[in-house]
Amino acid sequence: MKEKNATGILSAPFMTKTIKVINDMWLKGWAERNGGNVSYRLDKNKVGEYLDELSGVRTIQLFNEVRELAGEYFLVTGSGKYFRNVILDPEANLGILKIADDGKSYTILWGLTNGVKPTSELPSHLLSHISRMRATNGSSRVIIHTHATNLIALSYVLELTTENFTKWLWEMSTECLVVFPEGVGVIPWMTPGGEPIGRATAAAIEKHALVLWPFHGVFGAGRDPDEAFGLIDTAEKAATILVKVLSMGGKRQTITDSQFRELARGF
């Protein structure tokens, strides 16, 4: 039997790190109103330290069967909740849920008070988790969706292909090739909140840890909240530089293809 953790679930490292990253996104200006959502596939051993606090009984059917996630615990943001309020009242804005053993439903075990449900983008999150588990042998645990300002702006002016969008961002900062060497996956515009955009995102995120939703935002994946946030932050910094470059009349010089190859060999 697991010994009770004296500090409580709000002091758990997975909780405090997630709350900090969510607040950082609000401070960055990426999370207007209820924009954005986060999910964290929790280590079962770590969750075990707080089982005495996970007493919820509200069970909800899933959009489809996700047997690959059976028995997994997730920390998620709530539907309609504002990132700016998470740090003020985590229990009202976040929730911990467990996927049923048959993969067809989940039970809310903590948080999401007053009948709130998890983010409406839950299909995209869960399907993306399955893809990243395959791609990283289970090491990837966090999915972040946020409205990164300059990445969205560029989706209106750059050709919307993975190759083109990636190359423009790589050229803006030497570290981009190192941080996201697999590039930025680009999917077509689709109505958010449903299974179709979830499956399109999952297909792209299996190859690219960062995926652009044109005219809307990005999905980023990582081993923990810091890595997922850092991935998006790096791409958004490159996008910010590119917006400035375009506003000054465009490139006069840039990193060459041969220099990219040299960089790839070095890292």
Order of alpha helices (4+ residues) and beta strands (2+ residues): alpha-beta-alpha-beta-beta-alpha-alpha-beta-beta-alpha-beta-alpha-alpha-alpha-beta-alpha-beta-beta-alpha-alpha
